[in-house]
Amino acid sequence: NARVPIIQGPLRGKQWIAGSSIHGCWLGSYENAKQAVFAATAKRGYTVYNLGANVGFYSLLASVRVGPEGKVFSFEPVPRNLKFLRRHIELNKAINCFVWDAAVSGAEGMATFDLGPDPSRGHLTAGSHGALSVRTVALDDLVASGKLPPPDLIKCDIEGAEYDALIGASGILHKYGPIIFLATHGLEVHQRCCKLLTDHRYRLTSLDELPLDRTSELLAIRQEA
């Protein structure tokens, strides 16, 4: 529960709970290359969706980059992570950040969630043994109903449910073409996500210098018609 300042990077000086995640977060070195690209891509005034927000490192980074004119919507279903996510938002007075206690999927409803081997690797599951019951939401529904403004940027890292989340956001992809930072988990999910995004005229770039068919970290930018 020790509160420490982040010591380097775009979040330098922001307050962090040291035990909430790996030490790279408060050191400021967490996913250094990806963090730099994300910081350069999130522009002032943007609306950002953070799917799988965990304890809020990228939510704080988005908050800083989009400024008071922008908004950050953080989706996280795990109670332990939600506690730290809300605490980090409160400590840093990130009043442009809003928390959704839910997992993003292809439809609204309830689902079972496996907490995984550590707090950063929980995932939706078809099983029920030892699992948590969580609320699921579909992004298209939230935007169509006016509950959320459409996004300019989506960061999605949800431990294997990425394709379902993108299916549930197909209308957003078609109509608004937000920039997408996507972490995929598993070859089949990766291939399906890549096809869905290219079908929506997105250009895909690897974020880790691996070929597109081998990377799990993608930047997707929609091409003009």
C-alpha positions in Angstrom: 0.0 0.0 0.0 3.0 2.3 -0.1 2.4 5.4 -2.2 5.3 6.5 -4.4 5.9 8.9 -7.3 6.5 7.4 -10.7 10.1 8.3 -11.4 10.4 8.6 -15.1 8.5 8.7 -18.4 5.4 10.6 -19.4 3.8 9.9 -16.0 6.8 11.1 -14.0 5.7 12.5 -10.6 2.2 10.9 -10.7 1.3 9.0 -7.6 1.3 5.2 -7.6 0.5 2.4 -5.1 3.8 0.4 -5.3 2.2 -3.0 -4.6 -0.7 -2.7 -7.0 1.3 -4.1 -10.0 4.8 -4.8 -11.2 7.6 -2.4 -10.2 8.0 -1.3 -13.8 4.9 0.8 -13.3 6.2 3.1 -10.5 9.7 3.0 -12.1 8.0 4.4 -15.3 9.6 1.7 -17.5 6.6 -0.5 -17.9 6.2 -1.5 -21.6 8.5 1.4 -22.5 8.3 1.3 -26.3 4.6 0.7 -26.4 4.1 3.4 -23.7 6.0 5.9 -25.9 3.9 5.1 -29.0 0.7 5.3 -27.0 1.6 8.7 -25.5 2.5 10.1 -28.9 -0.8 8.8 -30.4 -3.3 9.9 -27.7 -4.0 13.5 -28.6 -5.4 16.4 -26.6 -9.2 16.2 -26.7 -9.4 12.5 -27.6 -11.9 10.1 -26.1 -10.1 6.9 -25.1 -11.5 3.5 -24.2 -9.1 1.4 -22.1 -10.4 -2.3 -22.2 -8.8 -4.4 -19.5 -7.6 -1.3 -17.6 -6.2 -3.5 -14.8 -4.9 -1.0 -12.1 -4.8 2.0 -14.4 -1.3 2.7 -15.8 -2.6 3.4 -19.3 -5.7 5.1 -18.0 -3.4 7.7 -16.2 -1.3 8.0 -19.3 -4.3 8.6 -21.5 -5.7 11.1 -18.9 -2.5 13.1 -19.1 -2.3 13.1 -22.9 -5.9 13.9 -23.7 -6.1 16.8 -21.2 -9.1 18.3 -19.6 -10.9 18.5 -23.0 -10.6 14.7 -23.4 -12.2 11.7 -21.6 -10.9 8.3 -20.6 -13.3 5.3 -20.0 -11.7 2.4 -18.2 -13.3 -1.1 -18.3 -12.2 -3.6 -15.6 -14.2 -6.4 -14.0 -11.9 -7.6 -11.2 -12.7 -6.2 -7.7 -9.0 -6.1 -6.6 -7.9 -4.2 -9.7 -10.9 -1.9 -9.6 -9.9 -0.8 -6.0 -6.4 0.2 -7.2 -7.7 1.7 -10.5 -10.1 4.0 -8.6 -7.4 4.8 -6.0 -4.9 5.8 -8.7 -7.5 8.0 -10.4 -8.3 9.6 -7.0 -4.7 10.1 -6.0 -3.9 11.9 -9.3 -7.1 13.9 -9.5 -7.7 12.5 -12.9 -11.2 13.9 -13.2 -11.4 13.1 -16.9 -11.2 9.3 -16.1 -14.4 7.2 -15.7 -14.5 3.6 -14.5 -16.8 0.9 -15.9 -17.1 -2.1 -13.6 -17.5 -4.6 -16.5 -15.8 -6.8 -19.0 -16.0 -5.9 -22.7 -17.4 -8.6 -24.9 -19.7 -9.1 -27.9 -23.0 -8.6 -26.0 -24.4 -7.2 -22.8 -25.1 -9.8 -20.1 -23.3 -11.8 -17.4 -20.4 -14.1 -17.8 -17.9 -16.1 -15.7 -14.4 -14.8 -15.3 -11.3 -16.8 -14.3 -9.0 -14.7 -12.1 -6.0 -16.3 -13.6 -2.5 -16.9 -12.0 -2.0 -13.2 -11.2 -4.2 -10.0 -11.2 -3.1 -9.0 -14.7 -4.1 -12.3 -16.4 -7.8 -12.8 -15.6 -10.0 -13.7 -18.5 -13.6 -14.6 -19.5 -14.2 -18.3 -19.5 -16.8 -20.9 -20.4 -16.1 -22.8 -17.1 -17.5 -22.0 -13.7 -15.2 -23.6 -11.2 -13.6 -21.0 -9.0 -14.7 -18.2 -11.4 -16.2 -14.8 -10.7 -19.5 -13.7 -12.1 -19.0 -10.4 -14.0 -21.1 -8.0 -16.1 -20.3 -7.8 -19.8 -21.0 -4.9 -22.2 -20.7 -4.4 -25.9 -19.3 -1.1 -27.0 -21.7 -0.6 -29.9 -24.6 -0.8 -27.5 -23.1 1.8 -25.2 -22.4 4.3 -28.0 -25.8 3.7 -29.7 -27.6 4.3 -26.4 -25.7 7.5 -25.7 -24.1 6.1 -22.6 -20.7 6.8 -24.1 -19.3 9.2 -26.7 -17.7 7.4 -29.6 -13.9 6.8 -29.2 -11.0 8.3 -31.0 -8.7 5.6 -29.6 -9.2 2.1 -28.1 -6.6 0.2 -26.1 -7.6 -3.5 -25.9 -5.7 -6.0 -23.8 -8.2 -8.5 -22.4 -6.5 -11.9 -22.3 -8.1 -13.7 -25.3 -11.5 -11.9 -25.6 -10.2 -9.4 -28.1 -12.2 -10.8 -31.1 -15.5 -10.8 -29.2 -14.8 -7.2 -28.1 -14.1 -6.1 -31.6 -17.2 -7.9 -32.9 -19.2 -5.9 -30.3 -17.7 -2.7 -31.6 -18.1 -3.4 -35.4 -20.4 -0.4 -35.8 -17.9 1.9 -34.1 -15.1 0.6 -36.3 -17.2 1.1 -39.4 -18.6 4.6 -38.5 -15.9 6.2 -36.5 -12.6 4.3 -37.3 -10.9 4.8 -34.0 -7.1 4.1 -33.6 -6.7 0.7 -31.9 -3.8 -0.6 -29.7 -4.5 -4.3 -29.6 -2.8 -7.1 -27.6 -3.9 -10.5 -28.9 -3.7 -13.8 -26.9 -3.4 -16.9 -29.0 -2.8 -17.5 -32.7 -6.5 -18.1 -33.7 -7.7 -14.9 -31.9 -4.9 -13.0 -33.5 -5.8 -14.2 -37.0 -9.5 -13.5 -36.6 -8.8 -10.0 -35.2 -6.4 -9.2 -38.1 -9.0 -10.3 -40.6 -11.8 -8.3 -39.0 -9.7 -5.1 -38.8 -8.4 -5.4 -42.4 -12.0 -6.0 -43.5 -12.8 -2.6 -41.9 -9.9 -1.0 -43.9 -7.4 -0.9 -41.1 -3.7 -0.9 -41.7 -1.9 -3.0 -39.1 1.6 -2.4 -37.8 3.5 -4.5 -35.3 4.5 -2.7 -32.1 7.4 -5.0 -31.3 9.2 -5.4 -34.7 8.0 -9.0 -35.1 6.2 -9.9 -38.4 2.4 -9.3 -38.3 1.7 -13.1 -38.2 4.0 -13.6 -35.2 3.5 -10.4 -33.1 0.8 -10.1 -30.4 1.0 -6.3 -30.2 -0.7 -4.3 -33.0 -1.4 -0.7 -33.9 -4.4 -0.5 -36.2 -5.1 2.8 -38.1 -8.1 3.0 -40.4 -7.3 4.0 -44.0 -9.4 6.5 -45.9 -11.7 5.1 -48.5 
